Amino acid sequence: MKTAIEPFKIKTVEHIHITTREEREKALAEAYYNPFALRSDKITIDLLTDSGTTAMSSKQWGALMDGDESYAGSVSYYKFEDAVKKITGFKHIIPTHQGRAAEKVLFSVVAQGGKTIPNNTHFDTTRGNLEFIGANAVDLPTEIGTRPEVIAPFKGNMDLEKLEETIKKYGKENIPLAMITITNNSGGGQPVSMENIRGAKKILSKYGIPLYLDCCRFAENAYFIKTREEGYADKSILEICQEMFSYADGATMSAKKDGMSNTGGFIATNSDDIAERCRTNLIVMEGFITYGGLARRDLEALAIGFEEVVDENYLKYRVAQSKGLADEITAAGVPIVLPAGAHAIYIDAKSFAPHIEPKNFPGQSIACEIYRVGGIRTTEIGSLMFGKEDKDGNHIAPPMELVRLAIPRRVYTKSHMEYIAEAIIEVYNNRNNLRPMKITWQAPYLRHFTCRCAYL
Ligand code: F0G
């Protein structure tokens, strides 16, 4: 059979809100044209994030009842630890309440004192956590990774020549570790090849620098390796994951993604020294070492989530669902980052609205209009999220202006996807009416979450 079906059926349903255009116009104005500030009861389809928005399975819901809520030594922790060790093989598994907490605790141990951390592309909280402690976050995407229209299998790769240049520039003693984000979320959700991970490890080993994976979407990355990289077609997803992690010395994870759960994360490491120092900081920052800020029942759900996510039938459906949406909108001419990733479709806002300069946030304008037309919440990943100003007040734009349609796991059906496509195509057909925007208020860090916007 060619049709990739949802490998699950529906037992419980959740009401979604259908609003009028007038209600949406009012809600958008009240949110100062920032979709992050919209109330979720004014949203019909929420594509803001795939993080923590997963529909858990009946097994996971059942397992919540087995949560052993002991403060220390909870049996639920050991189930979680076993599940993560099976996939990653790392020696120490330290739970945290979400991914950015893992980053914060790890960086508090390794990156203090103006250290440099290279990454294929730092996610915004990863960069934020580093910059917050005065460290230097360096992005090393490949050249094709920043060209939305180019079709290539592994556009999430790290530029390995630039990695070596970066090590020479800053000095190996100032680089406590390098990271690779799989899949490369801020770089368009594109996967990283096994060859690239292996190559990065080889270079880093020469300089004695450990490699850590930011592995939120490791299973999706493994599926792309299986289907796109030579030599992996006959390997299981679990085997591919194990190989990916075998090249790394540790990882941080937001388990709100491929942990198939609504909360959770971890730090993993093979270093006894880093583990010990992370655990000490964890107790102050998150909680005791066997719960890390989570309810123990959440560790139960995660232990099962890690088993469910390496199911090839699930990953096949997941990738087919995203590709289906991508195919439908690209057939109507909508420019997106090609090829489609798994967790999200990224609209290329520069090509979509070329009449709006990056400094006037074309992506934000598109995101607002998609909400107006369909009650669909998306998020800008471009000048609003990553743009900066130089000392003369000139706008410094990031390489790409994107609008992300993140697809929650196991949540939306095929007709929801058709509805999304219809709304986006309508916005595209009326793209000449999209208006430039400006920021009227912003916070000093991570401004996109809370900034207020207006039309020029
Ligand atoms: N790293 C990556 C690659 C991420 O995508 C995220 C979160 C994090 C770290 C931080 O994890 O949210 O659990 O603290 N990404 C979400 C997103 C928020 O919408 O892409 P967190």
Boltz pocket constraint, residues with backbone or C-beta under 6 A from the ligand:
constraints:
  - pocket:
      binder: B
      contacts: [[A, 48], [A, 49], [A, 50], [A, 51], [A, 97], [A, 98], [A, 99], [A, 100], [A, 101], [A, 123], [A, 125], [A, 126], [A, 181], [A, 182], [A, 183], [A, 185], [A, 214], [A, 216], [A, 253], [A, 254], [A, 255], [A, 256], [A, 264], [A, 265], [A, 406]]
      max_distance: 6.0
